[in-house]
């Protein structure tokens, strides 16, 4: 039940809210503000997570990864952001990727075409 005057009490003259009513109003307002602040923090955390993912994806695009040779396939060189092969052992730099691509047992990935990123400097 509300502490504020109801519709039938509007005909009565104004009365100052009691300290208890004022305190409850402040608590309600602060709870509302806290909820708004928590929602904003959640939004900012989600944005930060997305931005971190974009930065990591962009940085991965500047690196390469080497898929080891298997009995049925030769070793493959991928761009760092190629989804065809998830990073298991880590990334390699441009110089190592160029050396790997010159090796006869290493082929470039047909999906991400890592040699195109190596040709530009």
C-alpha positions as CSV (number, residue, x, y, z in Angstrom):
1,X,0.0,0.0,0.0
2,X,1.3,3.4,-1.0
3,X,2.2,6.1,1.5
4,X,1.2,8.8,-1.0
5,X,-2.3,10.2,-1.1
6,X,-4.9,8.3,-3.2
7,X,-7.5,9.8,-5.6
8,X,-10.0,10.4,-2.9
9,X,-7.4,12.3,-0.8
10,X,-6.6,14.9,-3.5
11,X,-9.4,17.1,-2.2
12,X,-7.5,17.5,1.0
13,X,-4.9,20.3,1.5
14,X,-1.2,19.6,0.8
15,X,0.7,18.0,3.6
16,X,4.5,17.8,3.8
17,X,5.8,14.2,3.4
18,X,7.0,12.6,6.5
19,X,10.7,11.8,7.0
20,X,9.8,8.1,6.5
21,X,8.1,8.8,3.2
22,X,11.0,11.0,2.0
23,X,13.4,8.2,3.0
24,X,11.5,5.6,1.1
25,X,11.3,7.9,-2.0
26,X,15.1,8.3,-1.8
27,X,15.6,4.5,-1.6
28,X,13.4,3.9,-4.6
29,X,15.2,6.6,-6.6
30,X,18.6,5.2,-5.6
31,X,17.5,1.6,-6.5
32,X,16.4,2.9,-9.9
33,X,19.7,4.7,-10.4
34,X,21.7,1.6,-9.4
35,X,19.7,-0.5,-11.9
36,X,20.4,2.0,-14.6
37,X,24.1,2.1,-13.7
38,X,24.4,-1.7,-13.7
39,X,22.7,-1.9,-17.2
40,X,25.2,0.7,-18.5
41,X,28.2,-1.2,-17.1
42,X,26.9,-4.4,-18.8
43,X,26.6,-2.5,-22.1
44,X,30.1,-1.1,-21.8
45,X,31.5,-4.6,-20.9
46,X,29.8,-6.1,-23.9
47,X,31.2,-3.3,-26.1
48,X,34.7,-3.8,-24.7
49,X,34.5,-7.5,-25.2
50,X,33.4,-7.0,-28.9
51,X,36.2,-4.4,-29.4
52,X,38.8,-6.7,-27.9
53,X,37.6,-9.5,-30.2
54,X,37.8,-7.2,-33.2
55,X,41.4,-6.1,-32.2
56,X,42.5,-9.7,-31.8
57,X,40.9,-10.7,-35.1
58,X,42.7,-7.8,-36.9
59,X,46.0,-8.7,-35.2
60,X,45.6,-12.3,-36.2
61,X,45.1,-11.2,-39.8
62,X,48.7,-9.8,-39.7
63,X,50.1,-13.2,-38.6
64,X,50.2,-16.7,-39.9
65,X,49.8,-20.2,-38.6
66,X,51.2,-23.5,-39.8
67,X,49.0,-26.6,-39.9
68,X,51.3,-29.6,-39.4
69,X,51.7,-32.3,-42.0
70,X,49.4,-35.3,-41.7
71,X,49.7,-38.7,-43.4
72,X,47.0,-37.8,-46.0
73,X,47.8,-34.1,-46.5
74,X,50.8,-31.9,-46.6
75,X,51.5,-29.1,-44.2
76,X,49.4,-25.9,-44.8
77,X,50.2,-22.3,-44.2
78,X,47.2,-20.2,-43.1
79,X,46.6,-16.5,-42.4
80,X,46.2,-16.0,-38.7
81,X,42.5,-15.2,-39.0
82,X,41.7,-18.2,-41.2
83,X,38.8,-20.2,-39.7
84,X,39.8,-23.4,-41.6
85,X,42.5,-24.2,-39.0
86,X,42.2,-23.1,-35.4
87,X,45.4,-22.0,-33.7
88,X,46.9,-24.8,-31.7
89,X,50.6,-24.0,-31.4
90,X,50.5,-20.3,-31.9
91,X,51.3,-17.8,-34.6
92,X,54.4,-17.3,-36.7
93,X,55.7,-14.0,-38.1
94,X,56.0,-12.8,-41.7
95,X,59.6,-14.0,-42.2
96,X,58.9,-17.5,-40.9
97,X,55.8,-17.7,-43.1
98,X,57.8,-16.8,-46.2
99,X,60.4,-19.4,-45.3
100,X,57.6,-22.0,-44.7
101,X,56.0,-21.2,-48.1
102,X,59.2,-21.8,-49.9
103,X,59.5,-25.3,-48.4
104,X,58.2,-28.1,-50.8
105,X,56.2,-29.9,-48.1
106,X,54.2,-26.7,-47.2
107,X,51.3,-25.6,-49.3
108,X,49.2,-22.4,-49.0
109,X,45.6,-22.7,-47.7
110,X,43.2,-22.5,-50.6
111,X,40.6,-20.7,-48.5
112,X,42.6,-17.8,-47.0
113,X,45.4,-17.6,-49.6
114,X,48.2,-16.6,-47.2
115,X,50.7,-15.9,-50.0
116,X,48.7,-12.8,-51.0
117,X,49.4,-11.2,-47.6
118,X,53.1,-12.1,-47.9
119,X,53.5,-10.5,-51.2
120,X,52.6,-7.0,-50.0
121,X,55.0,-5.1,-47.8
